[in-house]
Amino acid sequence: MSTLDMVEDAAHRAGIEAERLGALVLEAYRSAAAQSWPHLEAKLETSWDARGEVELRVYQRVGTDLTLEDARRCGLDDDPTSPLQEGDELGLTVFYREGQRAERELQRAQFGALLPFEQPEGFGRRAAVGALKALQRVARGDRENTQRESFEPLAGRVVVGMARRHERGALILDLGGVEARLPASAGGSDVRGRRVLALVQEVRGRDIVLTRRGVAFARELELLELPQVERGEVEVVAVARDERRVKVAVRGREGSDLTPTQAVDLVVGEHGAHADALADALAGVQLDVVPWDADPVRGA
């Protein structure tokens, strides 16, 4: 299988345009050549040859990089219909592959000291490794972009992630292959390895921004953490929050026999288990579950 065949196969499996990956491979080879021959960087070009392999050429300008006489002596002026002139560019192939030893020796014998480069040991392997890394970066980046875009419809919803590290004032969460930022000001203070629930605040470019503050997070979290709310037995009527306290007003669903006090007992759970779990998920704030009262004075 040729290099181009492998590129096309990788593009198909990753769902990426083969032309895009092919261009990256060519640039990876050109970049590797520029590192090997820095003085030739502006004169290097890569392309796909007829066999699907990367062809590397160094371009020399007659009259600047070599004289017209030297070019003729090396047999480069071999087309009588188009005689070589000063200012013409000549492309010299770099035979870098393992199976091109004979071509390298013939080229060295033909040009001698005029050859502008010396074949470095292992260049072909280094170039191939560089191309592979470029492919992996693109495939990983496209996969992450796709995963990130899948979170856009989840804005305003609670997600679960694993705390990985603290970075520039934010906790980085792993949301299953894609990373998200939970700023410290938005409740990002958990330790590494802990399961964290947070609200998708926005998907901005390459960033998924999370929060554990605000009424919206508390409301969404209650649907996840309180089974009675999730089943529809109890209705969360109002949520109020400040920096260290969340107050939740609940009642039985319309038409049920639950009194507001019974609704509170269901939400709090035996020995306060449900309320404690919710308070912990809310970043350790104080949680008050109260019966809903339509009178704003009594319900305050």
C-alpha positions in Angstrom: 0.0 0.0 0.0 1.4 3.4 -1.0 1.6 6.4 1.3 -1.3 8.0 -0.6 -3.4 4.9 -0.3 -2.8 4.9 3.5 -3.8 8.6 3.6 -7.0 8.0 1.7 -7.8 5.0 3.9 -7.2 7.1 7.1 -9.4 9.9 5.7 -12.2 7.5 5.0 -12.1 6.0 8.5 -11.9 9.4 10.2 -14.6 11.0 7.9 -12.1 13.7 6.8 -11.4 14.9 3.3 -8.5 12.9 1.7 -7.3 16.0 -0.1 -6.9 17.8 3.2 -5.0 15.0 4.9 -2.8 14.6 1.8 -1.8 18.2 1.9 -0.9 17.9 5.6 1.3 14.9 4.8 3.1 16.8 2.0 3.7 19.7 4.4 5.0 17.4 7.1 7.6 16.0 4.7 8.5 19.5 3.5 8.8 20.7 7.1 11.1 17.7 8.0 13.3 18.5 4.9 13.5 22.2 6.0 14.7 21.0 9.4 17.4 18.9 7.8 18.5 21.6 5.3 17.6 25.0 6.8 19.5 26.8 4.1 17.2 25.3 1.4 13.8 25.9 3.2 12.5 28.4 0.6 13.5 26.1 -2.3 11.8 22.9 -1.2 8.6 21.5 -2.7 6.7 18.3 -2.2 4.1 16.5 -4.4 2.6 13.1 -5.0 4.4 11.0 -7.6 2.8 8.5 -9.9 3.3 5.7 -7.4 1.5 7.5 -4.6 4.7 8.4 -2.7 5.9 11.8 -1.6 8.3 13.3 -4.1 10.7 15.9 -2.6 12.5 18.4 -4.8 15.0 21.2 -4.3 14.8 24.0 -6.8 18.0 25.7 -8.0 18.0 28.9 -10.1 20.5 29.0 -13.0 22.8 32.0 -12.6 22.1 32.3 -8.8 22.5 28.9 -7.3 24.6 27.4 -10.1 26.2 28.7 -13.3 24.9 27.9 -16.7 28.2 26.2 -17.5 27.9 23.9 -14.4 24.3 23.1 -15.3 25.3 22.1 -18.9 28.3 20.1 -17.6 25.9 18.1 -15.4 23.7 17.3 -18.3 20.8 19.5 -17.2 20.6 21.2 -20.6 19.4 18.2 -22.5 16.4 19.6 -24.3 17.4 21.1 -27.7 14.0 22.6 -28.3 14.2 24.6 -25.1 17.8 25.6 -24.3 18.6 26.3 -20.7 18.9 30.0 -19.8 20.0 32.2 -16.9 17.0 32.6 -14.5 15.6 29.1 -15.2 14.7 26.9 -12.3 15.8 23.3 -12.1 14.2 20.8 -9.7 16.5 18.2 -8.2 14.8 15.2 -6.7 15.8 14.2 -3.2 16.0 10.3 -3.2 15.3 9.8 0.5 13.6 6.4 0.5 15.4 3.2 1.6 15.0 1.6 -1.8 16.5 4.6 -3.7 20.2 4.0 -2.8 21.1 3.5 -6.5 19.5 6.7 -7.5 21.3 8.6 -4.7 24.6 7.3 -5.8 24.0 8.1 -9.4 22.9 11.6 -8.5 26.0 12.2 -6.3 28.2 11.0 -9.1 26.6 13.2 -11.7 26.5 16.4 -9.6 29.4 16.0 -7.2 30.1 19.1 -5.2 27.3 21.0 -7.0 24.6 18.9 -5.2 23.2 21.4 -2.7 22.4 18.8 0.0 23.8 15.8 1.7 21.3 13.0 2.4 20.9 12.8 6.2 20.7 9.4 7.9 17.2 8.3 8.6 15.5 11.3 7.0 12.7 9.2 5.4 11.8 7.6 8.7 11.7 11.0 10.5 9.5 12.5 7.8 7.1 9.6 7.9 6.8 9.9 11.7 6.2 13.6 11.4 3.4 12.9 8.8 1.8 10.3 11.1 1.7 12.8 14.0 0.2 15.4 11.7 -2.6 12.9 10.7 -3.2 12.0 14.3 -3.5 15.6 15.4 -6.0 16.3 12.7 -8.1 13.2 13.4 -8.0 14.0 17.1 -8.9 17.6 16.5 -11.8 16.8 14.2 -13.1 14.2 16.7 -12.9 16.7 19.5 -14.6 19.3 17.4 -17.4 16.9 16.6 -17.8 15.9 20.3 -17.7 19.6 21.3 -20.4 20.5 18.8 -22.6 17.7 20.2 -22.7 19.7 23.5 -24.2 22.8 21.9 -27.8 21.5 22.2 -27.0 20.8 25.9 -26.6 24.4 26.8 -28.6 24.9 30.0 -28.4 21.2 30.9 -26.5 19.5 33.6 -23.6 17.1 32.6 -21.4 14.8 34.5 -17.6 15.0 34.2 -14.4 13.9 35.9 -12.2 16.5 37.5 -8.7 16.2 35.8 -6.6 19.3 36.7 -6.6 22.9 37.6 -5.5 25.2 34.8 -5.4 29.1 34.7 -8.1 29.6 37.4 -10.4 26.9 36.2 -11.1 23.2 36.9 -10.8 21.1 33.7 -13.4 18.4 33.5 -13.3 15.3 31.2 -16.8 14.9 29.7 -16.0 11.6 28.0 -13.3 12.5 25.5 -13.7 16.3 25.4 -12.6 18.8 28.0 -14.6 21.6 29.5 -13.7 24.5 31.8 -15.4 25.2 35.1 -14.0 28.5 36.4 -13.2 28.8 40.1 -15.7 31.7 40.2 -18.4 29.4 38.9 -17.8 26.7 41.5 -14.7 24.9 40.1 -12.9 23.9 43.3 -13.1 20.1 43.3 -10.1 17.8 43.6 -8.7 15.7 40.8 -10.5 12.4 40.2 -13.8 13.5 41.7 -17.1 13.1 39.8 -18.5 16.6 39.2 -22.0 17.8 38.0 -22.1 21.1 36.3 -24.4 23.1 34.0 -23.3 23.8 30.4 -23.3 27.6 30.4 -22.2 28.0 26.8 -20.2 26.5 24.0 -17.9 29.2 22.8 -15.6 28.3 19.9 -13.3 25.6 21.2 -14.4 26.0 24.8 -17.2 24.4 26.7 -17.9 26.7 29.7 -19.5 25.2 32.8 -21.0 26.6 35.9 -22.2 25.3 39.3 -23.8 28.6 40.3 -27.1 30.2 39.7 -30.8 29.2 39.9 -30.7 27.4 36.5 -28.1 24.9 37.8 -30.0 24.2 41.0 -33.3 23.6 39.1 -31.6 21.2 36.6 -29.8 19.4 39.3 -32.9 18.8 41.3 -34.4 16.9 38.3 -31.3 14.6 38.3 -30.7 14.2 42.0 -34.2 14.0 43.5 -36.1 10.9 42.4 -39.5 12.4 43.6 -39.0 15.4 41.3 -37.9 13.3 38.4 -40.9 11.0 38.7 -43.2 14.0 38.9 -44.5 13.3 42.4 -43.1 16.5 43.7 -43.0 19.9 41.9 -40.2 22.4 42.5 -42.1 25.7 42.4 -39.3 28.2 43.2 -35.6 28.3 43.7 -33.6 31.1 45.3 -29.8 31.2 45.7 -27.1 33.3 47.0 -23.4 32.6 47.5 -23.7 30.1 50.3 -27.3 29.1 50.4 -30.0 27.6 48.2 -33.7 27.7 49.1 -36.1 25.4 47.3 -39.9 25.6 47.7 -41.7 22.4 46.8 -45.3 21.0 46.7 -47.1 17.9 45.6 -48.0 17.7 42.0 -51.4 19.1 41.1 -54.2 16.7 41.9 -52.1 14.6 44.4 -52.9 14.1 48.0 -49.5 15.3 49.2 -49.4 18.2 51.5 -46.6 20.7 51.1 -45.0 19.4 54.3 -45.1 15.8 53.0 -43.6 17.0 49.8 -40.7 18.5 51.8 -40.2 15.2 53.7 -40.0 13.3 50.4 -37.4 15.6 49.0 -35.3 15.7 52.1 -35.3 11.9 52.4 -34.7 9.6 55.3 -32.3 11.3 57.7 -31.8 14.0 55.1 -30.0 11.7 52.7 -31.5 13.2 49.5 -31.0 16.8 50.7 -27.4 16.1 51.7 -26.6 14.6 48.3 -28.1 17.6 46.5 -26.3 20.0 48.8 -23.0 18.2 48.0 -23.7 18.4 44.3 -24.4 22.1 44.6 -20.8 22.6 45.7 -21.4 22.2 49.4 -23.8 25.1 50.0 -26.5 25.1 52.7 -29.7 23.7 51.3 -33.1 24.7 52.7 -36.2 22.7 51.4 -39.4 24.5 52.4 -43.1 24.0 51.6 -44.4 26.2 48.8 -46.7 29.0 50.0 -48.4 31.2 47.5 -48.3 34.0 50.1 -44.9 35.7 49.4 -44.7 36.8 53.1 -45.2 33.4 54.6 -43.1 31.7 51.8 -40.1 34.0 52.2 
